[in-house]
Amino acid sequence: MYLWDVRTKRSIKQIIGPHIYGEAIDIHGNVMVTGSHKAKFPIEIWDIGTEKCIESANWGDDPKDVCFLYTARFSNDGCYIVAGIQFVVSIIRVKGKLVVQPLQVNSMSITTRSE
């Protein structure tokens, strides 16, 4: 993935790793979140200055919980990430360790998925 400077019309950074499909990228301050279309560690937080992944998370604790993400966004305050595909989303706490909380979405509301 290349980061472009629109003023110079040139690539200024290259981040290797994410497989972006859809709108699964967002920037908050000096960090970027990517939601990848890959089985392992689809949620990644990157330091833009160093071009390094500083944290990553799987979709769930069970290796069978695979999710190929199509969206990932920071909350306005940068404390949470919302990521998902189709009718399943997760709200992820950013401060401290990434904690993935799967939610089930229907046409009327968002509810936590019971385990």
ROLOBA-220488 format. One record per atom (N, C-alpha, C, O): atom name; residue in three letters; residue number from 1; x, y, z. Coordinates in nm, 3 decimals. Atoms other than C-alpha are relative to their C-alpha. Layout:
 atome residu num      px      py      pz
    CA    ALA NUM       X       Y       Z
...
***
This chain:
 atome residu num      px      py      pz
     N    MET   1   0.084  -0.115   0.000
    CA    MET   1   0.000   0.000   0.000
     C    MET   1   0.090   0.123   0.000
     O    MET   1   0.189   0.129   0.074
     N    TYR   2  -0.079  -0.123   0.009
    CA    TYR   2   0.135   0.342  -0.092
     C    TYR   2  -0.077   0.117   0.059
     O    TYR   2  -0.198   0.129   0.039
     N    LEU   3   0.057  -0.124  -0.049
    CA    LEU   3   0.072   0.670   0.088
     C    LEU   3   0.052   0.111  -0.090
     O    LEU   3   0.173   0.123  -0.112
     N    TRP   4  -0.035  -0.103   0.097
    CA    TRP   4   0.067   0.965  -0.151
     C    TRP   4  -0.009   0.138   0.062
     O    TRP   4  -0.095   0.165   0.145
     N    ASP   5   0.007  -0.142  -0.032
    CA    ASP   5   0.140   1.332  -0.100
     C    ASP   5  -0.066   0.066  -0.119
     O    ASP   5  -0.007   0.074  -0.227
     N    VAL   6   0.073  -0.058   0.113
    CA    VAL   6  -0.123   1.503  -0.314
     C    VAL   6   0.063   0.130  -0.050
     O    VAL   6   0.039   0.171  -0.163
     N    ARG   7  -0.066  -0.124   0.042
    CA    ARG   7   0.086   1.820  -0.321
     C    ARG   7   0.110  -0.027  -0.101
     O    ARG   7   0.124   0.046  -0.200
     N    THR   8  -0.111   0.033   0.090
    CA    THR   8   0.384   1.654  -0.489
     C    THR   8  -0.038  -0.105  -0.104
     O    THR   8   0.035  -0.128  -0.201
     N    LYS   9   0.049   0.105   0.089
    CA    LYS   9   0.180   1.380  -0.660
     C    LYS   9   0.098  -0.117  -0.007
     O    LYS   9   0.120  -0.177  -0.113
     N    ARG  10  -0.095   0.110  -0.010
    CA    ARG  10   0.431   1.121  -0.541
     C    ARG  10  -0.027  -0.085   0.124
     O    ARG  10  -0.085  -0.038   0.222
     N    SER  11   0.008   0.089  -0.114
    CA    SER  11   0.438   0.825  -0.311
     C    SER  11   0.106   0.041   0.102
     O    SER  11   0.222   0.064   0.067
     N    ILE  12  -0.096  -0.038  -0.104
    CA    ILE  12   0.600   0.914   0.023
     C    ILE  12   0.026  -0.113   0.099
     O    ILE  12   0.126  -0.111   0.170
     N    LYS  13  -0.016   0.114  -0.091
    CA    LYS  13   0.553   0.589   0.219
     C    LYS  13  -0.054  -0.124  -0.068
     O    LYS  13  -0.140  -0.117  -0.156
     N    GLN  14   0.051   0.129   0.046
    CA    GLN  14   0.500   0.221   0.148
     C    GLN  14  -0.019  -0.090   0.121
     O    GLN  14   0.075  -0.112   0.198
     N    ILE  15   0.029   0.093  -0.110
    CA    ILE  15   0.332  -0.013   0.395
     C    ILE  15  -0.032  -0.135  -0.061
     O    ILE  15  -0.124  -0.148  -0.143
     N    ILE  16   0.015   0.134   0.056
    CA    ILE  16   0.361  -0.382   0.319
     C    ILE  16  -0.072  -0.089   0.100
     O    ILE  16  -0.033  -0.095   0.217
     N    GLY  17   0.070   0.093  -0.087
    CA    GLY  17   0.114  -0.632   0.462
     C    GLY  17  -0.150  -0.006  -0.019
     O    GLY  17  -0.204  -0.114  -0.041
     N    PRO  18   0.146   0.008   0.009
    CA    PRO  18  -0.252  -0.533   0.442
     C    PRO  18  -0.050  -0.034  -0.141
     O    PRO  18   0.014  -0.001  -0.241
     N    HIS  19   0.069   0.032   0.124
    CA    HIS  19  -0.484  -0.666   0.172
     C    HIS  19  -0.135   0.069   0.008
     O    HIS  19  -0.233   0.010   0.055
     N    ILE  20   0.117  -0.084  -0.017
    CA    ILE  20  -0.743  -0.390   0.151
     C    ILE  20  -0.104  -0.029  -0.108
     O    ILE  20  -0.074  -0.027  -0.228
     N    TYR  21   0.117   0.011   0.086
    CA    TYR  21  -1.087  -0.456   0.001
     C    TYR  21  -0.103   0.094   0.059
     O    TYR  21  -0.120   0.097   0.181
     N    GLY  22   0.102  -0.091  -0.052
    CA    GLY  22  -1.359  -0.197   0.032
     C    GLY  22   0.062   0.122   0.067
     O    GLY  22   0.165   0.172   0.023
     N    GLU  23  -0.041  -0.122  -0.070
    CA    GLU  23  -1.320   0.092   0.275
     C    GLU  23   0.059  -0.033   0.137
     O    GLU  23   0.014   0.020   0.239
     N    ALA  24  -0.056   0.049  -0.125
    CA    ALA  24  -1.106  -0.075   0.540
     C    ALA  24   0.131   0.066   0.034
     O    ALA  24   0.231   0.000   0.061
     N    ILE  25  -0.119  -0.076  -0.035
    CA    ILE  25  -0.856   0.200   0.608
     C    ILE  25  -0.044   0.132   0.060
     O    ILE  25  -0.137   0.196   0.011
     N    ASP  26   0.030  -0.129  -0.061
    CA    ASP  26  -0.862   0.503   0.836
     C    ASP  26   0.124   0.049   0.074
     O    ASP  26   0.207  -0.030   0.119
     N    ILE  27  -0.115  -0.062  -0.067
    CA    ILE  27  -0.612   0.746   0.988
     C    ILE  27  -0.049   0.085   0.115
     O    ILE  27  -0.146   0.160   0.101
     N    HIS  28   0.027  -0.085  -0.116
    CA    HIS  28  -0.620   0.905   1.333
     C    HIS  28   0.135   0.043   0.056
     O    HIS  28   0.210  -0.038   0.111
     N    GLY  29  -0.131  -0.049  -0.045
    CA    GLY  29  -0.323   1.124   1.419
     C    GLY  29   0.111  -0.063  -0.082
     O    GLY  29   0.111  -0.053  -0.205
     N    ASN  30  -0.113   0.063   0.068
    CA    ASN  30  -0.003   0.934   1.336
     C    ASN  30  -0.016  -0.149  -0.019
     O    ASN  30   0.079  -0.218  -0.055
     N    VAL  31   0.023   0.144   0.016
    CA    VAL  31  -0.163   0.589   1.326
     C    VAL  31  -0.110  -0.025  -0.102
     O    VAL  31  -0.197   0.058  -0.126
     N    MET  32   0.096   0.041   0.101
    CA    MET  32  -0.361   0.405   1.064
     C    MET  32  -0.053  -0.138   0.037
     O    MET  32   0.023  -0.223   0.083
     N    VAL  33   0.057   0.133  -0.017
    CA    VAL  33  -0.599   0.112   1.098
     C    VAL  33  -0.031  -0.055  -0.139
     O    VAL  33  -0.079   0.016  -0.227
     N    THR  34   0.038   0.069   0.122
    CA    THR  34  -0.639  -0.142   0.820
     C    THR  34  -0.079  -0.124   0.037
     O    THR  34  -0.047  -0.194   0.133
     N    GLY  35   0.077   0.123  -0.012
    CA    GLY  35  -0.897  -0.414   0.792
     C    GLY  35   0.027  -0.081  -0.125
     O    GLY  35  -0.011  -0.041  -0.235
     N    SER  36  -0.047   0.074   0.117
    CA    SER  36  -0.757  -0.681   0.565
     C    SER  36  -0.091  -0.115  -0.037
     O    SER  36  -0.168  -0.166   0.044
     N    HIS  37   0.072   0.114   0.055
    CA    HIS  37  -0.908  -0.948   0.350
     C    HIS  37   0.096  -0.119   0.007
     O    HIS  37   0.139  -0.172  -0.095
     N    LYS  38  -0.090   0.113  -0.022
    CA    LYS  38  -0.691  -1.220   0.504
     C    LYS  38  -0.042  -0.070   0.129
     O    LYS  38  -0.103  -0.008   0.216
     N    ALA  39   0.049   0.081  -0.111
    CA    ALA  39  -0.749  -1.499   0.756
     C    ALA  39   0.067   0.034   0.133
     O    ALA  39  -0.001   0.035   0.236
     N    LYS  40  -0.071  -0.025  -0.125
    CA    LYS  40  -0.482  -1.414   1.016
     C    LYS  40   0.027   0.149   0.017
     O    LYS  40   0.071   0.217  -0.076
     N    PHE  41  -0.024  -0.140  -0.038
    CA    PHE  41  -0.459  -1.075   1.189
     C    PHE  41  -0.056   0.100  -0.103
     O    PHE  41   0.019   0.181  -0.158
     N    PRO  42   0.057  -0.093   0.097
    CA    PRO  42  -0.703  -0.888   0.964
     C    PRO  42  -0.010   0.144   0.051
     O    PRO  42  -0.026   0.236  -0.029
     N    ILE  43   0.006  -0.134  -0.057
    CA    ILE  43  -0.711  -0.589   1.202
     C    ILE  43   0.141   0.040   0.042
     O    ILE  43   0.202  -0.025   0.127
     N    GLU  44  -0.136  -0.043  -0.030
    CA    GLU  44  -0.383  -0.399   1.212
     C    GLU  44   0.004   0.151   0.021
     O    GLU  44  -0.066   0.227  -0.046
     N    ILE  45  -0.025  -0.142  -0.023
    CA    ILE  45  -0.270  -0.064   1.352
     C    ILE  45   0.145   0.027  -0.037
     O    ILE  45   0.236  -0.045   0.005
     N    TRP  46  -0.131  -0.033   0.056
    CA    TRP  46   0.026   0.100   1.179
     C    TRP  46   0.045   0.136   0.048
     O    TRP  46  -0.035   0.229   0.057
     N    ASP  47  -0.063  -0.129  -0.025
    CA    ASP  47   0.263   0.378   1.281
     C    ASP  47   0.038   0.055  -0.137
     O    ASP  47   0.122  -0.003  -0.206
     N    ILE  48  -0.025  -0.055   0.134
    CA    ILE  48   0.266   0.598   0.972
     C    ILE  48   0.144   0.046  -0.017
     O    ILE  48   0.203   0.028  -0.123
     N    GLY  49  -0.137  -0.049   0.009
    CA    GLY  49   0.605   0.751   1.051
     C    GLY  49   0.103  -0.108  -0.024
     O    GLY  49   0.195  -0.090  -0.104
     N    THR  50  -0.098   0.108   0.013
    CA    THR  50   0.791   0.422   1.083
     C    THR  50  -0.042  -0.105  -0.103
     O    THR  50   0.039  -0.190  -0.141
     N    GLU  51   0.055   0.096   0.095
    CA    GLU  51   0.568   0.227   0.839
     C    GLU  51  -0.006  -0.141   0.058
     O    GLU  51  -0.004  -0.239  -0.016
     N    LYS  52   0.000   0.130  -0.068
    CA    LYS  52   0.555  -0.055   1.098
     C    LYS  52  -0.137  -0.029   0.062
     O    LYS  52  -0.207   0.062   0.106
     N    CYS  53   0.120   0.044  -0.070
    CA    CYS  53   0.262  -0.256   1.231
     C    CYS  53   0.031   0.001   0.149
     O    CYS  53   0.124  -0.066   0.194
     N    ILE  54  -0.026  -0.009  -0.143
    CA    ILE  54   0.240  -0.171   1.601
     C    ILE  54  -0.094  -0.087   0.082
     O    ILE  54  -0.069  -0.112   0.200
     N    GLU  55   0.091   0.090  -0.070
    CA    GLU  55  -0.054  -0.394   1.691
     C    GLU  55  -0.090  -0.067  -0.103
     O    GLU  55  -0.122  -0.009  -0.207
     N    SER  56   0.089   0.072   0.089
    CA    SER  56  -0.273  -0.657   1.528
     C    SER  56  -0.090  -0.091   0.083
     O    SER  56  -0.059  -0.124   0.197
     N    ALA  57   0.094   0.086  -0.071
    CA    ALA  57  -0.569  -0.874   1.622
     C    ALA  57  -0.071  -0.090  -0.098
     O    ALA  57  -0.098  -0.053  -0.212
     N    ASN  58   0.085   0.090   0.075
    CA    ASN  58  -0.756  -1.175   1.496
     C    ASN  58  -0.145   0.038   0.026
     O    ASN  58  -0.174   0.115   0.117
     N    TRP  59   0.142  -0.032  -0.013
    CA    TRP  59  -1.133  -1.159   1.456
     C    TRP  59  -0.057  -0.056   0.129
     O    TRP  59  -0.147   0.003   0.188
     N    GLY  60   0.047   0.061  -0.124
    CA    GLY  60  -1.186  -1.389   1.754
     C    GLY  60   0.105  -0.089   0.059
     O    GLY  60   0.215  -0.103   0.004
     N    ASP  61  -0.095   0.089  -0.068
    CA    ASP  61  -1.019  -1.629   1.994
     C    ASP  61   0.011  -0.136  -0.067
     O    ASP  61   0.116  -0.200  -0.061
     N    ASP  62   0.004   0.130   0.066
    CA    ASP  62  -1.118  -1.939   1.798
     C    ASP  62   0.063   0.012  -0.139
     O    ASP  62   0.026   0.101  -0.215
     N    PRO  63  -0.060  -0.007   0.133
    CA    PRO  63  -0.899  -2.008   1.492
     C    PRO  63  -0.102  -0.013  -0.114
     O    PRO  63  -0.074   0.028  -0.226
     N    LYS  64   0.106   0.011   0.100
    CA    LYS  64  -1.225  -2.088   1.307
     C    LYS  64  -0.069   0.133  -0.026
     O    LYS  64  -0.139   0.149  -0.126
     N    ASP  65   0.060  -0.132   0.016
    CA    ASP  65  -1.335  -1.725   1.354
     C    ASP  65   0.081   0.081  -0.100
     O    ASP  65   0.164   0.164  -0.063
     N    VAL  66  -0.070  -0.070   0.106
    CA    VAL  66  -1.209  -1.599   1.021
     C    VAL  66  -0.094   0.103  -0.059
     O    VAL  66  -0.211   0.074  -0.083
     N    CYS  67   0.082  -0.105   0.057
    CA    CYS  67  -1.336  -1.272   0.881
     C    CYS  67   0.083   0.080  -0.098
     O    CYS  67   0.188   0.135  -0.062
     N    PHE  68  -0.067  -0.080   0.102
    CA    PHE  68  -1.231  -1.105   0.559
     C    PHE  68  -0.066   0.138  -0.001
     O    PHE  68  -0.174   0.155  -0.057
     N    LEU  69   0.061  -0.130  -0.028
    CA    LEU  69  -1.293  -0.741   0.648
     C    LEU  69  -0.014   0.087  -0.124
     O    LEU  69   0.071   0.088  -0.213
     N    TYR  70   0.027  -0.098   0.106
    CA    TYR  70  -1.443  -0.482   0.416
     C    TYR  70  -0.006   0.142   0.053
     O    TYR  70  -0.011   0.236  -0.026
     N    THR  71   0.003  -0.134  -0.055
    CA    THR  71  -1.452  -0.188   0.655
     C    THR  71   0.073   0.005   0.133
     O    THR  71   0.072  -0.092   0.210
     N    ALA  72  -0.066  -0.025  -0.129
    CA    ALA  72  -1.248  -0.046   0.944
     C    ALA  72   0.012   0.151   0.016
     O    ALA  72   0.062   0.220  -0.073
     N    ARG  73  -0.002  -0.145  -0.027
    CA    ARG  73  -1.279   0.299   1.102
     C    ARG  73   0.030   0.026   0.146
     O    ARG  73  -0.014  -0.049   0.234
     N    PHE  74  -0.018  -0.049  -0.136
    CA    PHE  74  -1.156   0.481   1.411
     C    PHE  74  -0.125   0.075   0.044
     O    PHE  74  -0.194   0.134  -0.039
     N    SER  75   0.101  -0.090  -0.054
    CA    SER  75  -1.409   0.645   1.640
     C    SER  75   0.057   0.141  -0.006
     O    SER  75   0.178   0.158  -0.026
     N    ASN  76  -0.047  -0.139   0.008
    CA    ASN  76  -1.389   1.025   1.643
     C    ASN  76   0.111   0.031   0.099
     O    ASN  76   0.201   0.108   0.067
     N    ASP  77  -0.103  -0.026  -0.101
    CA    ASP  77  -1.180   1.021   1.963
     C    ASP  77   0.121  -0.094  -0.014
     O    ASP  77   0.218  -0.079   0.060
     N    GLY  78  -0.112   0.091   0.022
    CA    GLY  78  -0.953   0.740   1.835
     C    GLY  78   0.012  -0.112   0.101
     O    GLY  78   0.109  -0.187   0.098
     N    CYS  79  -0.007   0.103  -0.105
    CA    CYS  79  -1.031   0.512   2.132
     C    CYS  79  -0.054  -0.135  -0.046
     O    CYS  79  -0.025  -0.237   0.017
     N    TYR  80   0.062   0.123   0.048
    CA    TYR  80  -1.224   0.251   1.932
     C    TYR  80   0.016  -0.012  -0.150
     O    TYR  80   0.036   0.087  -0.221
     N    ILE  81   0.006   0.029   0.142
    CA    ILE  81  -1.224   0.086   1.593
     C    ILE  81  -0.128  -0.078  -0.022
     O    ILE  81  -0.162  -0.166   0.057
     N    VAL  82   0.113   0.080   0.043
    CA    VAL  82  -1.536  -0.041   1.423
     C    VAL  82   0.044  -0.068  -0.129
     O    VAL  82   0.089  -0.001  -0.223
     N    ALA  83  -0.042   0.076   0.117
    CA    ALA  83  -1.463  -0.316   1.171
     C    ALA  83  -0.104  -0.106  -0.030
     O    ALA  83  -0.173  -0.152   0.061
     N    GLY  84   0.098   0.104   0.029
    CA    GLY  84  -1.676  -0.566   0.988
     C    GLY  84  -0.014  -0.037  -0.145
     O    GLY  84   0.055   0.013  -0.234
     N    ILE  85   0.037   0.051   0.132
    CA    ILE  85  -1.822  -0.746   0.693
     C    ILE  85  -0.148  -0.035   0.006
     O    ILE  85  -0.193  -0.095   0.104
     N    GLN  86   0.143   0.027   0.013
    CA    GLN  86  -2.186  -0.773   0.586
     C    GLN  86  -0.073   0.039   0.128
     O    GLN  86  -0.075   0.157   0.163
     N    PHE  87   0.081  -0.032  -0.116
    CA    PHE  87  -2.402  -0.797   0.900
     C    PHE  87   0.068  -0.032   0.133
     O    PHE  87   0.002  -0.039   0.237
     N    VAL  88  -0.075   0.025  -0.123
    CA    VAL  88  -2.128  -0.873   1.154
     C    VAL  88   0.106   0.108   0.013
     O    VAL  88   0.189   0.127  -0.076
     N    VAL  89  -0.101  -0.103  -0.026
    CA    VAL  89  -1.923  -0.592   1.305
     C    VAL  89   0.064  -0.025   0.134
     O    VAL  89   0.011  -0.100   0.216
     N    SER  90  -0.065   0.004  -0.131
    CA    SER  90  -1.683  -0.558   1.594
     C    SER  90   0.035   0.140   0.040
     O    SER  90   0.072   0.224  -0.043
     N    ILE  91  -0.051  -0.122  -0.057
    CA    ILE  91  -1.607  -0.270   1.820
     C    ILE  91   0.125  -0.039   0.077
     O    ILE  91   0.120  -0.127   0.163
     N    ILE  92  -0.130   0.040  -0.053
    CA    ILE  92  -1.241  -0.285   1.918
     C    ILE  92   0.057   0.115   0.080
     O    ILE  92   0.067   0.227   0.030
     N    ARG  93  -0.062  -0.102  -0.084
    CA    ARG  93  -1.083  -0.096   2.207
     C    ARG  93   0.145   0.017  -0.042
     O    ARG  93   0.218  -0.081  -0.053
     N    VAL  94  -0.135  -0.027   0.048
    CA    VAL  94  -0.761   0.072   2.095
     C    VAL  94   0.098   0.020   0.115
     O    VAL  94   0.208  -0.035   0.112
     N    LYS  95  -0.091  -0.030  -0.111
    CA    LYS  95  -0.611   0.197   2.422
     C    LYS  95   0.027  -0.128   0.079
     O    LYS  95  -0.067  -0.196   0.121
     N    GLY  96  -0.035   0.128  -0.062
    CA    GLY  96  -0.423  -0.091   2.583
     C    GLY  96   0.001  -0.107  -0.109
     O    GLY  96   0.027  -0.077  -0.225
     N    LYS  97   0.002   0.111   0.095
    CA    LYS  97  -0.452  -0.431   2.416
     C    LYS  97  -0.127   0.006  -0.085
     O    LYS  97  -0.234   0.041  -0.036
     N    LEU  98   0.118   0.006   0.086
    CA    LEU  98  -0.683  -0.465   2.116
     C    LEU  98  -0.095  -0.108   0.052
     O    LEU  98  -0.054  -0.222   0.070
     N    VAL  99   0.102   0.093  -0.047
    CA    VAL  99  -1.004  -0.630   2.239
     C    VAL  99  -0.112  -0.002  -0.102
     O    VAL  99  -0.176   0.100  -0.126
     N    VAL 100   0.101   0.013   0.104
    CA    VAL 100  -1.242  -0.761   1.972
     C    VAL 100  -0.130  -0.048   0.063
     O    VAL 100  -0.133  -0.152   0.128
     N    GLN 101   0.132   0.035  -0.051
    CA    GLN 101  -1.612  -0.767   2.067
     C    GLN 101  -0.095  -0.016  -0.119
     O    GLN 101  -0.144   0.083  -0.173
     N    PRO 102   0.090   0.020   0.114
    CA    PRO 102  -1.823  -0.931   1.792
     C    PRO 102  -0.142   0.044   0.034
     O    PRO 102  -0.190   0.022   0.145
     N    LEU 103   0.138  -0.043  -0.013
    CA    LEU 103  -2.169  -0.782   1.743
     C    LEU 103  -0.078  -0.053  -0.119
     O    LEU 103  -0.024  -0.068  -0.228
     N    GLN 104   0.088   0.040   0.110
    CA    GLN 104  -2.462  -0.903   1.537
     C    GLN 104  -0.087   0.119  -0.035
     O    GLN 104  -0.147   0.180   0.054
     N    VAL 105   0.077  -0.116   0.044
    CA    VAL 105  -2.634  -0.634   1.332
     C    VAL 105  -0.122  -0.048  -0.077
     O    VAL 105  -0.111  -0.133  -0.166
     N    ASN 106   0.117   0.023   0.083
    CA    ASN 106  -2.991  -0.651   1.208
     C    ASN 106  -0.053   0.134  -0.045
     O    ASN 106   0.009   0.237  -0.017
     N    SER 107   0.048  -0.125   0.059
    CA    SER 107  -3.202  -0.390   1.037
     C    SER 107  -0.048   0.101   0.104
     O    SER 107  -0.062   0.219   0.072
     N    MET 108   0.055  -0.090  -0.101
    CA    MET 108  -3.330  -0.242   1.365
     C    MET 108   0.101   0.043   0.105
     O    MET 108   0.089   0.153   0.159
     N    SER 109  -0.089  -0.034  -0.111
    CA    SER 109  -3.041  -0.249   1.613
     C    SER 109   0.130  -0.078  -0.008
     O    SER 109   0.147  -0.167  -0.092
     N    ILE 110  -0.124   0.075  -0.016
    CA    ILE 110  -2.695  -0.366   1.710
     C    ILE 110  -0.004  -0.063   0.138
     O    ILE 110  -0.028   0.005   0.238
     N    THR 111   0.001   0.070  -0.128
    CA    THR 111  -2.678  -0.629   1.983
     C    THR 111   0.126  -0.084   0.011
     O    THR 111   0.182  -0.126  -0.090
     N    THR 112  -0.117   0.083  -0.017
    CA    THR 112  -2.390  -0.821   2.135
     C    THR 112  -0.037  -0.145  -0.029
     O    THR 112  -0.147  -0.189   0.000
     N    ARG 113   0.021   0.140   0.033
    CA    ARG 113  -2.355  -1.177   2.014
     C    ARG 113   0.016  -0.083   0.127
     O    ARG 113   0.118  -0.071   0.195
     N    SER 114  -0.011   0.086  -0.119
    CA    SER 114  -2.426  -1.428   2.292
     C    SER 114   0.084  -0.121  -0.034
     O    SER 114   0.073  -0.178  -0.143
     N    GLU 115  -0.090   0.114   0.021
    CA    GLU 115  -2.170  -1.702   2.331
     C    GLU 115  -0.060  -0.122   0.067
     O    GLU 115   0.000  -0.230   0.062
***
